[in-house]
Amino acid sequence: MICSKCGSDRVNVQSEQISSKTKKRGTGCLWRIVRCILIICTCGLWLLIGRRKGTEKTKIESRTVAICQNCGNRWEV
């Protein structure tokens, strides 16, 4: 790969992160109702069991960028 600005062949190609988004989903209302019923039926022993956590999903956007080592010119590959 050759730099379009200075013509050098000393080019470094790397991936850089543009953005990341996290979506978080909690537990549903049906789970809360069932948990309350279990707490009542077991006289509170169900409280000793930890709460169920929701799920998280992260989406990461990245792009590939070339950087000239001589002049510092950057361009997207």
Beta strands, then each sheet from edge to edge (+ up, - down):
strand 1: 11-25
strand 2: 55-68
strand 3: 74-76
sheet 1: 1+ 2- 3+
end
